[in-house]
Amino acid sequence: MAETHSEGGGEGGVGPSYSKPDGDLLNKMAQMLADHLKDNVHGLQNNVNRLQGEMNGGGVRDSHANPPQHLV
């Protein structure tokens, strides 16, 4: 009875016959999600670095913006 295709619930949810293809698909989806999140984190980190540079008065990453010169 443990090998039947039930609609979830029961003994640990999905039966063993689903584990291989679903596992591969979930691994691919998890990898895609992880890559996507990594890209987002890098983009956010770049934004934070740029904003911190602007707050500290140094437009280091912006080649066309040099606002602090008149303050010095």
Secondary structure as a PSIPRED ss2 file (coil, helix, strand):
# PSIPRED VFORMAT (PSIPRED V4.0)

   1 M C   1.000  0.000  0.000
   2 A C   1.000  0.000  0.000
   3 E C   1.000  0.000  0.000
   4 T C   1.000  0.000  0.000
   5 H C   1.000  0.000  0.000
   6 S C   1.000  0.000  0.000
   7 E C   1.000  0.000  0.000
   8 G C   1.000  0.000  0.000
   9 G C   1.000  0.000  0.000
  10 G C   1.000  0.000  0.000
  11 E C   1.000  0.000  0.000
  12 G C   1.000  0.000  0.000
  13 G C   1.000  0.000  0.000
  14 V C   1.000  0.000  0.000
  15 G C   1.000  0.000  0.000
  16 P H   0.000  1.000  0.000
  17 S H   0.000  1.000  0.000
  18 Y H   0.000  1.000  0.000
  19 S H   0.000  1.000  0.000
  20 K H   0.000  1.000  0.000
  21 P H   0.000  1.000  0.000
  22 D H   0.000  1.000  0.000
  23 G H   0.000  1.000  0.000
  24 D H   0.000  1.000  0.000
  25 L H   0.000  1.000  0.000
  26 L H   0.000  1.000  0.000
  27 N H   0.000  1.000  0.000
  28 K H   0.000  1.000  0.000
  29 M H   0.000  1.000  0.000
  30 A H   0.000  1.000  0.000
  31 Q H   0.000  1.000  0.000
  32 M H   0.000  1.000  0.000
  33 L H   0.000  1.000  0.000
  34 A H   0.000  1.000  0.000
  35 D H   0.000  1.000  0.000
  36 H H   0.000  1.000  0.000
  37 L H   0.000  1.000  0.000
  38 K H   0.000  1.000  0.000
  39 D H   0.000  1.000  0.000
  40 N H   0.000  1.000  0.000
  41 V H   0.000  1.000  0.000
  42 H H   0.000  1.000  0.000
  43 G H   0.000  1.000  0.000
  44 L H   0.000  1.000  0.000
  45 Q H   0.000  1.000  0.000
  46 N H   0.000  1.000  0.000
  47 N H   0.000  1.000  0.000
  48 V H   0.000  1.000  0.000
  49 N H   0.000  1.000  0.000
  50 R H   0.000  1.000  0.000
  51 L H   0.000  1.000  0.000
  52 Q H   0.000  1.000  0.000
  53 G H   0.000  1.000  0.000
  54 E H   0.000  1.000  0.000
  55 M H   0.000  1.000  0.000
  56 N C   1.000  0.000  0.000
  57 G C   1.000  0.000  0.000
  58 G C   1.000  0.000  0.000
  59 G C   1.000  0.000  0.000
  60 V C   1.000  0.000  0.000
  61 R C   1.000  0.000  0.000
  62 D C   1.000  0.000  0.000
  63 S C   1.000  0.000  0.000
  64 H C   1.000  0.000  0.000
  65 A C   1.000  0.000  0.000
  66 N C   1.000  0.000  0.000
  67 P H   0.000  1.000  0.000
  68 P H   0.000  1.000  0.000
  69 Q H   0.000  1.000  0.000
  70 H H   0.000  1.000  0.000
  71 L C   1.000  0.000  0.000
  72 V C   1.000  0.000  0.000
